[in-house]
Amino acid sequence: MDDDDRKILELFATRVRELFPGAGVWAFGSRARGEGGWDSDFDMCVVLDRLDVAADHLLSEIAWEVGFAHDRVITVIPFSRDQFERGPFSESTLVETILREGVAA
């Protein structure tokens, strides 16, 4: 991950944790691997204790604001902690990839 993307990850995570203390935040995908081009989106995984429609909407707003300010499209993949750690998603290749290749903030 390049320095600019690292700073964006940290800013995004800070903004998320202002509203959701204890949230888990990882960057994953091509930008996290340092392979992204100028037009690559920035994939973020956010794990919250409780995920609902309001929380999902707030995460989207943060992603838009941070992304717009830094010329990035941030795509958020949200999970509740239960989904991420114990639910069917916990066994998915997506979660496996996030845990293996993701960059934690």
C-alpha positions as MATLAB code, in Angstrom:
seq = 'MDDDDRKILELFATRVRELFPGAGVWAFGSRARGEGGWDSDFDMCVVLDRLDVAADHLLSEIAWEVGFAHDRVITVIPFSRDQFERGPFSESTLVETILREGVAA';
ca = [
       0.000    0.000    0.000;
       1.393    3.395   -0.904;
       1.694    6.245    1.590;
      -1.302    8.202    0.246;
      -3.601    5.191    0.516;
      -2.270    4.445    4.013;
      -3.191    7.989    5.094;
      -6.659    7.637    3.565;
      -7.154    4.311    5.369;
      -6.147    5.876    8.686;
      -8.415    8.898    8.153;
     -11.336    6.686    7.176;
     -10.787    4.468   10.240;
     -10.565    7.497   12.531;
     -13.827    8.896   11.191;
     -15.540    5.496   11.548;
     -14.321    5.086   15.130;
     -15.573    8.539   16.088;
     -19.079    7.141   15.603;
     -18.391    3.458   16.257;
     -15.657    2.995   18.881;
     -14.052   -0.414   18.633;
     -14.879   -0.876   14.945;
     -12.553   -3.135   12.995;
     -11.349   -1.544    9.751;
      -9.289   -3.189    7.014;
      -8.334   -2.107    3.524;
      -8.230   -4.963    1.051;
      -8.073   -5.506   -2.676;
      -5.761   -4.018   -5.259;
      -4.982   -0.773   -3.400;
      -4.124   -2.643   -0.196;
      -1.807   -4.885   -2.212;
      -0.192   -1.836   -3.829;
      -1.458   -2.888   -7.265;
      -4.227   -0.325   -7.755;
      -4.290    2.089  -10.658;
      -5.537    5.664  -10.666;
      -9.058    4.394  -11.383;
      -9.141    1.547   -8.825;
     -11.680    1.743   -6.054;
     -10.520    1.475   -2.460;
     -12.106   -1.519   -0.732;
     -12.706   -1.209    3.006;
     -14.127   -3.792    5.367;
     -15.776   -2.438    8.511;
     -16.837   -4.684   11.389;
     -19.251   -3.181   13.908;
     -20.685   -4.622   17.097;
     -24.147   -3.991   15.661;
     -24.925   -3.360   12.007;
     -28.223   -1.844   10.954;
     -29.522    0.358    8.151;
     -28.593    3.580    9.969;
     -25.021    2.392   10.604;
     -24.676    1.274    6.988;
     -25.845    4.703    5.822;
     -23.344    6.488    8.087;
     -20.498    4.303    6.784;
     -21.469    5.187    3.215;
     -21.457    8.898    4.078;
     -18.002    8.669    5.642;
     -16.702    6.747    2.634;
     -18.076    9.342    0.235;
     -16.703   12.298    2.218;
     -13.220   10.842    2.706;
     -13.077    9.489   -0.823;
     -14.245   12.737   -2.410;
     -11.679   14.753   -0.455;
      -8.885   12.435   -1.633;
     -10.006   11.591   -5.184;
     -10.846    7.963   -4.365;
     -13.960    5.860   -4.653;
     -14.207    4.020   -1.343;
     -16.319    0.884   -1.339;
     -17.385   -0.289    2.113;
     -18.168   -3.919    2.898;
     -19.838   -3.827    6.328;
     -20.294   -6.743    8.708;
     -21.607   -7.135   12.206;
     -19.064   -8.695   14.530;
     -21.214  -11.821   14.755;
     -21.403  -12.144   10.943;
     -17.660  -11.645   10.593;
     -16.564  -13.963   13.417;
     -19.257  -16.659   13.686;
     -21.873  -16.391   10.941;
     -21.823  -18.004    7.503;
     -19.767  -15.093    6.157;
     -16.979  -15.998    8.585;
     -16.294  -19.041    6.408;
     -16.398  -17.125    3.124;
     -13.431  -16.582    0.844;
     -14.037  -12.837    1.148;
     -13.489  -12.801    4.910;
     -10.573  -15.209    4.519;
      -8.960  -12.835    1.995;
      -9.560   -9.779    4.179;
      -7.905  -11.486    7.158;
      -5.017  -12.840    5.084;
      -4.248   -9.902    2.779;
      -6.025   -6.952    4.369;
      -4.256   -4.000    5.947;
      -5.696   -3.266    9.378;
      -6.112    0.291   10.577;
];
